[in-house]
């Protein structure tokens, strides 16, 4: 279980940064070179590479190098563990709100 939590922590850390979320959004459209990912960003290439390293370390992005060109690709199935974690909490809170609604309906004063 500790390993699962560590992976989830890495995924949330990776997705906590707007620059990395932007890279993920771009990669949802298909593979892109590092230069293509860096183009809209106002930062040095080593900084872009640092962001990509975070995304690769959590398994969300895979990159391959051919000659001098590094191409990045999204690994969307890695988001499954985040989706499961969020859905578990959504379900829990849904049940709590349902119980609260029932409580409020049953505790309304009658006008007799």
N, C-alpha and C positions, 0 to 999 in steps of 0.2 A: 504494500500500500504506500510506503514511503516513496518508492520509485515513481508510482503513479502521480503522487502529489508533486514531486519534483518536476516531472514532465509538464504537469498542468501549470505550475508556477512559471516555468520557462515560457510556456505558450502565452500566458497572460502578460508576462513581462514583455515579450516580443510585440504583442498587440497593444501594449499600453502607450506606445509612441506613435504620434501622428505620421511621421515620416515613414515608419515601417508599415503602418496601415495603408498609406498611399501606395507603397510598393506592392503590397498584397493586392490592392484594388487593381493596379496596373497588370499584375501577373494573372489576375482572373480573366483577362482578355486573351492571354496566351503567353508563351515564352518571350523573354526580352533579354537583350544584352545588358551588361552592367552600364554601358554608355547610355543606352536608351532609358534605363531606370534613373540614371543620374541627371539626364538632360533637364527635366523641369525643376530640379532641386538647386537651391543656392548654397551649395556646400562643396568642399573639396572631395575628390575621388576617394581618398583614404577614409573619409568619414562615411561616405556611401558604402564602402566595403565593410566598415564596422557594423553598419545597420544590417547589411546582408548576412554577415556572420551570425548575428543574433537570430535572424530568421532561419538560417541553416542549422544552427545549434539546437533549435527546438523542433526541427524536422519539417517546418512549414514550407521551406524553399530548398530546392535541390539545384545545384549548378554543375555545369560541365564546361570544360575548357577545350577549345579546338584552336590550336595555334595561339594567337594572342587574344582571342575573343572568348570571354566567359559569358555563357548564356544561362539565365536563371529560369526556373520553372516552378510553379506552385504545386504543392503536394496537398490538395484540399482534404483528403481523407484524414489528415492529421488534426483537422479542426473537430473531428468527431468527439474527442474527449472533452473539448470545451463545450460543445453542444450538449453532451450528456450532462455535464455539471450544471449548466444553465437550466436545462429542462427539469432536472431534479429539484432545483430551487423554485422554479416557476410552479411546479406541481405542488410542492409543499406550501407555498404562499397561497396558491389557489384554494387549497383545502382549508387553510386558516381563515381566509376571507369568507369562504362559504359558511364556516362555523360561526364567525362573527355575525354574518348576515342573519343566520338562523337565531342566534342569541338576541339580536336587536329586535327582530320580528316578534319573538316570543316574550320579550320583556317590555313591550309597549304597554303603557297604561290603558285600561279600557275606560270609556266614557259612560259608565253606568251610573 
